[in-house]
Amino acid sequence: MVELISQHVCFDGVQGFYKQQSKETGLPMTFSVYQPPQAKHKKVPVLFYLAGLTCTEETFMIKGGAQRYAAEHGIMLVSPDTSPRRTGIKGASDSWDFGHGAGFYIDATQAPWSDHFRMYSYVVHELRNTIINNFPALADRIGVFGHSMGGHGALTLALKNPDIYKSVSAFAPITAPSQCPWGEKAFSNYLGSDQNSWLDHDASALMRARKTPFPQGILIDQGLDDQYLDTELLPHHFESACWAAEQPLTLRRHRGYDHNYYFISTFMQDHIAFHSEILHK
Ligand SMILES: N[C@@H](CCC(=O)N[C@@H](CS)C(=O)NCC(=O)O)C(=O)O
């Protein structure tokens, strides 16, 4: 059962915040949905947005500036929280880049995380079914995008499920988590020390093992003044993986922009248009 927390008219559509008891995480999960005005009369394509470290289901809806463009294109927006909350796991709130607010869109295999930190199955299966069953959503026209940790989530979820996600893009994604401090911290705790298991959640490694998974292209925007560019994000790894996989990639590097939502909102219009063109075909 989906519980409505609040809703607001926005660009003639409806911005809503919801809560649902999750079977995957075993806890109540919050999520947000923007229904464009077209959804009053017909089912519309759906675009999932996965946010970054420390964010919630509100961050993108408040700061991304996406609703105006989603209303123009007739696209529904869905954004989950970035992890289960109030897990009771010791230390889960101690750091900003791991635990609560940092689910990394994977299913943890290691205790004590594995009971609740199941964001991959929650987003790919449970939340998707919730949206299809409770909102005017077209089940076969789903795209995914995200930022930073959520950019990693978008790329890996799409690469693992090209049958589900027809379009994928990202803002400043973590592209090779098995080779950066954020990813190493999360994966060693959630997945354990066997680094082979990490590669199944590493966008660059996944891309290298595929052949043109998204023939209509992938769009990535990256700020060149992003403080995490050379330590955590490493877009050149994904760029060379796409080259090896013959995957068309538009990777735009922007002088002056940093890691935050001022950067994201600047290029939001292009991302919504990119997804709309593929999802409406
Ligand atoms: N350590 C800092 C930075 C965390 C950070 O930059 N998070 C990014 C995602 S990796 C973000 O989107 N923050 C939310 C925001 O800018 O509103 C904090 O806790 O605020």
The ligand as a MOL file (V3000), in Angstrom:
LIG
                    3D

  0  0  0     0  0            999 V3000
M  V30 BEGIN CTAB
M  V30 COUNTS 20 19 0 0 0
M  V30 BEGIN ATOM
M  V30 1 N 30.0880 16.0560 2.4240 0
M  V30 2 C 29.1950 16.9950 1.8970 0
M  V30 3 C 29.0080 16.8430 0.4010 0
M  V30 4 C 28.1430 15.7240 -0.0440 0
M  V30 5 C 27.7660 15.9230 -1.5000 0
M  V30 6 O 28.4140 16.6690 -2.2440 0
M  V30 7 N 26.6860 15.2820 -1.9160 0
M  V30 8 C 26.2350 15.4900 -3.2620 0
M  V30 9 C 26.0900 14.1400 -3.9430 0
M  V30 10 S 27.6440 13.2920 -3.9840 0
M  V30 11 C 24.8900 16.1570 -3.2410 0
M  V30 12 O 24.1540 16.0760 -4.2020 0
M  V30 13 N 24.5410 16.8100 -2.1250 0
M  V30 14 C 23.2320 17.3620 -1.9380 0
M  V30 15 C 23.0920 18.7770 -2.3590 0
M  V30 16 O 24.0130 19.3550 -2.9590 0
M  V30 17 O 22.0010 19.2890 -2.1270 0
M  V30 18 C 27.8850 17.0170 2.6480 0
M  V30 19 O 27.6360 16.1470 3.4720 0
M  V30 20 O 27.0850 17.9210 2.3840 0
M  V30 END ATOM
M  V30 BEGIN BOND
M  V30 1 1 1 2
M  V30 2 1 2 3
M  V30 3 1 2 18
M  V30 4 1 3 4
M  V30 5 1 4 5
M  V30 6 2 5 6
M  V30 7 1 5 7
M  V30 8 1 7 8
M  V30 9 1 8 9
M  V30 10 1 8 11
M  V30 11 1 9 10
M  V30 12 2 11 12
M  V30 13 1 11 13
M  V30 14 1 13 14
M  V30 15 1 14 15
M  V30 16 2 15 16
M  V30 17 1 15 17
M  V30 18 2 18 19
M  V30 19 1 18 20
M  V30 END BOND
M  V30 END CTAB
M  END
